[in-house]
């Protein structure tokens, strides 16, 4: 029999895979194993009362052809096939028919692929070593060969990257497709980075990757740490001050003219001189644009901050001694985790603005209920010496507040 149908090949494929994943394959089994599958695993409608009888008859004929060729045996009851059983003496014929390499050969090829990526980065080394260990123990690696190679290429590029790059540019550069990274690989790569890297301080408060918002924030922070962005990244500044660039150019800032500087531009920054007495980081862009506070220099960094932006803040701090530092964010657990992230990343003792029990009470009609994820984070923060009072109130009242309503009211606006 020279030609084989898709159903016939699928039967042989399933039986061969079952064999390769068994203790018999690696010589560890002390009893004889039989490798068999139900017909329904190949032809799903086989056991259905509503299946097309002609299709069933055709499938049975195909299985009978495999039996006559000595490739399988068939267990029947009352004339109905119950099991399709492999013939262990024909494994080599299975490989030939399927044009498939044996598992030992495939394992050697995969191990060699992982070995080729050793030495790129300690994080990638840890991932590769684990996958090689799994393969050598007759376990499957986390990804098939093709997917694994793409993952490795992406990780190598990202871990060695030294310039700002957008996700679509990364996707084209490595995969030859502008959308494939976002559609197939972003979450895989970020999960790998988090598992094998040391980013816990950077990701403080982003604990629940089952939560959609937490998961996307985790991905954004990890990729930004390696200078990969979904969209161009900017830092927004407003207040009284002066920026000096490495070429001697000076840029004057004032409260009424917000300035957005790309992260590429910030690389050329020599110093920032602040002429106000206070510095305030603001979590959300709407509030940053709305607020106008005298004698206060404001910085919008967008949610959780990567280490590059934390270094910028530290540079401002070191160049401007004697200033007081504040943070204004959402009055919810994430808002406080963002502030804690800032404190740890910069070593600056930020003081919260409007992030207190009085503000929650004052704007009570605008509050939202806490989610289950919020409650978990609030309970963790309640144990700290810094946030026990506000977190306990949030948990008791079951509410949180977004900062935009506070900045709107603070600016003197009234509803029409």
C-alpha angles and dihedrals in degrees: 000000000000103000125055128195124232090254091053093049091048091054091051091044093053094046093047093049090049089053094047091052093051133097088241091066092058093040096249100116119100096192131054112267124208118210115211143147134198115251089240090069088068103026104031096194095054095104095038121112088216099052120127105262092213091055091048091050091049092050092049090051090052091052090048089054089055090050093050089050088056093242097117142004124223128225112208139182122194090348094305122115113244104169137016106212127201122235104226091202090064102054092114089053089053091055091048095048092047093042086230131147118232118260095253090057093046090048092052091051092049093047089051089051092054091044090057090062097051114115096030094103135338090243092055090044090059092051094046094047091053093049092048089050091053093049093048089051091055092254125129119257116239092260138031118253098266096044092044091054091052091048091051093048091049093048092049092051094046096045092049095040115123102171136063110268133173121235094245091051090050090049093053094043095053106022103024091235124092095212104037097086093056094040100046115005114033096086093041093052094046093048088051092049092050095046098048101029134068106246103128095116090048091049096044108154095014094103107133110070089173086070109086096220093046091048094052092045090051090052092047093050095046094048093044088053086062092042095254114136136181088217133007110293122230139179114216120212135181133166137071114315149094132252119209119198128206091257092057095257114144127208121196119216131196137178096255098050111061113203127208117203123187119232087245090058091048090060087070093051114123099180145333119221114202117207094186126083097230136048122203127187113206124206101208129045095223091059092044091055094043101048121086110177120172118238091011126116111208131206126190114200102165115246118308112017129226120224093260091061091043088055089052091055091047090050090054090047094051092046095049112045120187098036122129116233126215139173129210118193143139113308093238135093093271091054091056093045089054089053091047089049088054092048094051095041096049105025089231120133099230115194119213122244120207089349097120144100093265091059092049090051094044093054096034094134089062098049125115128214119263117253123224089258090051091053093052091052093044091053090052092049092045089068091062123092091232104054109025097110099050093039093051090051091050091051093047095046093035093221143119134184135218114228098230094081091052095051090045093053093041090056090062096251119146130198116264 
